[in-house]
Amino acid sequence: MRHTSLVYLLSVAAGLMLATASVSSQATKPQLLTVPLSGAQQDRPLLNGVPQTAGMRSGFVRLQPGATVGWHTTGKNEEALVILRGQGEALIEGQAKHPFAAPAFVYIPPTTRHNVANTGTEPLEYVYVVAPAKLE
C-alpha cells in the first residue's frame, strides 16, 4: 500500500475522532493520544471510551482469510472502518454484500446488525472507530 493512501485513511479516522471529541461535556477533557500501528500482531483496542474519550471507542482488527468478526450491532453508535490491508465484504443484515479492498473506508450506520468477512487470500487488517450517534 502506498504511504500517502495510509496517511489519507488515517487522517479521515482522526477527523472522525476530533469531531466526536468536540461534543464532549466531560469535566476531565480527553487528552491527545498517538498509537503506533506498525508491527501490530493481534486484535487490540486503541480507544476505550469514557474517560479516555468523549465516548468513542476504537481498535485494530486482523482477520485471517475466510474469517469473520461475527454478526453484531453497535447499538445507537455509528461505526467507521479504515481498511489498511486486504479485501473483504461488509455484510449488513437484509442487504446485498458490500465488497471492499484496501485502501478503503467503510461506514456502518447506527442500529445496524452487521458483520465483516475476509474474502481474500491474505490477512484483512483494519481500524474500527465507534462513536455515539445523534439519533432523531
N, C-alpha and C positions, 0 to 999 in steps of 0.2 A: 504494500500500500504506500502511496506517496505521502510524504511527511505533511504536505500542505493540506491534503484531504483530512488527515487525522486531526490536524490543528483546527481546521474549519469545524469538523464534527464536535470536537471538544469545546469549541467556543460557543456552539449552539447550546450544548448542555449547560455550560457556565451561564449563559444568558437566562436559561430557564431557572437556574438556581438563584440568580440575582433577582429575578422578577418575583419569585416566591418569597425570598428573604425580605423584600421591601414591605410586605404586608404584615410583618411580624409585630405583635403588640407585647412581646415578652419583656419583662423587666430587665433580664440579662440578655443583651444582644448577642446573636451568634457572631463568631469570630471567623476571619479568613482562615481557610484550610487548604492545603495542597496535598494531594495524594498521588505518588508516582504509580503508574500502571504497568510500566515496563517490568518484565520478569514475573508478573502475577501468574502463579501456577494453579490457582484454585479459585472457586467462587468465594467472594468475600464482601461484606458490607463496606461501603465507603462513607455514607452518612446515615445516622441512626435516628433522625427526627429530633424532637424537642428534648433537651435544651440545646443540643448541638446545632440545630437549625430552627427555622420558624415552623417546621412541620414536614419538611421534605426528607425523604429517605432515598438512598442511592446504593448501588452495589455493582460489582463486577461479576459477570457470569461467563463460564466456559462450558459449552455443551459439546460432547463428542458426537461424531456422525451418527445419525439415526435417533439421537436422544431428544427428549422434550423437557420443558420445565414443569409440565403438568398443568391441567386446567385450574384456573384460579380467577379471582376478581380482586381488584384493589379498592373495592367499595366505592366511596364517594371521592376517591382520588383519581387523578389522571396520571398517565404513565408515558414516558418517552424512552425509547431505546436508541442508543447510539451504537450502530453496528460497526465494530472495528475490524473484524476478520471473519471470513467465511460466508456462507449463504444459508438461507433458511426460509421459513414461512411464518407469518403472523396468522394465527388462527383465531377468528372471532366467532363466537357461537352464533349460528344461524346465517353466516355469511360465507362467501367464497374465500378460498385461501388467498393470502396476500404475500407473494414471493418477494424476497429482497436479497441483495448481495452487497457486501462491503465495498466501499464505504456507503453507509445508508443511515437514514433517520426514520424511525417508526413511531407514530403517535397512537396511543390506545386511550379512547375516551373513558370517562368515569362510568361506574356501574356496568362495566362490560366484562362478561366472562370470556377469558382468552387463554391462549397457550402460545408458546414459541417452540418451533421444531427446527432442528438442524437437518437440512436436506442435502448437505454437501458431503464431500469426502475428507474434509479437514475439520478441526475444531471450529465451532462458531463462538466468537468472543464479542461480548457487548457490555456496555454500561447502561443500567436502567436508572431512571430518575422518577420517583413517585412523589407527587405533591398534592396537597389538598386543592380540590376544585370548588369554585363558587357555583353551586347549582341553583338555578332559579325556578 
